[in-house]
Amino acid sequence: LVHIGTNDMTSTADPTTASKQLDTLITNLVAAAPDALVVVAKIVPLGYNNSNYTSYIGKIADVVKTHTDKKEHVILVDMSTLPSSDIKGNGDVHPTDKGYSDMANLWYNAIKGYLP
């Protein structure tokens, strides 16, 4: 399960660079464990507007698609759909306890069809 980029998007990191780093990470995970299922999340929303976040979120699905097009075991789960009430943690960036529970449900719904 990969949920990565929140800290980058709350700083001055470039969304294009972050998406390239995500692509490299996925490539390395697939190379290390080609039979593993890699589940990549569109990261949870921030508790405030942020153009870097919006740009990065728009790139994640395309990164995942490059891997699925190669028939790699990579899928997408959309955490960006969590309600804003789930994001009240430290700095309006981290989920609340309910937010973490909602994230767990999204993860599970994404992978349950792959479980024995």
C-alpha positions in Angstrom: 0.0 0.0 0.0 1.5 3.3 -1.1 0.2 6.6 0.1 2.9 9.1 -0.6 3.4 12.8 -1.4 1.5 14.7 1.3 4.5 16.2 2.9 6.0 17.1 -0.5 2.7 18.9 -1.5 2.6 20.9 1.8 6.1 22.2 1.1 7.5 23.7 -2.0 8.1 20.4 -3.8 7.3 20.3 -7.5 4.3 18.1 -8.3 5.9 16.9 -11.6 9.1 15.9 -9.8 7.1 14.2 -7.1 5.1 12.2 -9.7 8.3 11.1 -11.3 9.6 10.0 -8.0 6.4 8.0 -7.4 6.9 6.3 -10.8 10.5 5.4 -9.9 9.3 4.0 -6.5 6.6 1.9 -8.2 9.1 0.7 -10.8 11.5 -0.4 -8.0 8.7 -2.1 -6.1 7.6 -4.1 -9.1 11.2 -5.1 -9.9 11.8 -6.3 -6.4 8.4 -8.1 -6.1 6.9 -8.7 -9.5 4.1 -10.9 -8.2 3.1 -8.4 -5.4 0.0 -6.2 -5.7 1.1 -2.6 -5.5 -1.9 -0.4 -4.4 -1.2 3.3 -5.0 -3.4 6.0 -3.4 -4.4 9.3 -4.6 -3.5 11.0 -1.3 -6.0 12.2 1.2 -7.2 15.7 0.8 -5.6 18.6 2.7 -7.7 20.7 5.1 -7.0 23.7 3.0 -6.5 24.7 -0.7 -3.2 23.9 -2.2 -2.4 24.1 -5.9 0.6 21.7 -5.6 -1.8 19.1 -4.1 -4.3 19.5 -6.9 -1.6 19.2 -9.6 -0.1 16.1 -8.0 -3.4 14.4 -7.5 -4.0 14.8 -11.2 -0.8 13.0 -12.1 -1.1 9.9 -9.8 -3.6 8.1 -12.0 -1.5 8.6 -15.1 1.6 7.2 -13.2 -0.4 4.1 -12.2 -1.8 3.7 -15.7 1.8 3.5 -17.2 2.3 0.5 -15.0 -1.1 -1.2 -15.6 -0.5 -0.7 -19.3 2.6 -2.8 -18.9 0.5 -5.5 -17.2 2.1 -4.9 -13.9 0.1 -5.6 -10.7 -0.5 -2.0 -9.8 -3.9 -0.5 -9.0 -5.2 2.8 -7.8 -7.3 3.7 -4.8 -8.8 7.2 -4.5 -8.2 8.5 -1.0 -8.8 12.1 -2.2 -12.5 11.4 -1.8 -12.4 11.4 2.0 -14.6 14.1 3.5 -12.9 17.2 4.9 -14.2 16.2 8.3 -11.8 13.3 8.2 -8.8 15.6 7.9 -8.5 17.7 11.0 -5.3 16.2 12.4 -1.9 17.9 12.8 -1.9 21.0 10.6 -5.1 20.0 8.7 -3.0 17.5 6.9 -3.4 14.2 8.7 -6.6 12.1 9.1 -8.6 12.0 12.3 -9.2 8.6 13.9 -12.4 8.3 11.8 -10.3 9.3 8.8 -7.9 6.5 9.3 -10.9 4.1 9.7 -12.3 5.4 6.4 -8.9 5.0 4.8 -8.8 1.4 6.0 -12.1 0.7 4.4 -11.0 2.2 1.1 -7.8 0.1 1.1 -9.8 -3.0 2.0 -12.3 -2.4 -0.8 -9.5 -2.0 -3.3 -7.8 -5.3 -2.4 -10.6 -7.6 -1.2 -11.1 -9.0 -4.7 -7.4 -10.1 -4.8 -7.6 -11.9 -1.5 -7.9 -15.7 -1.3 
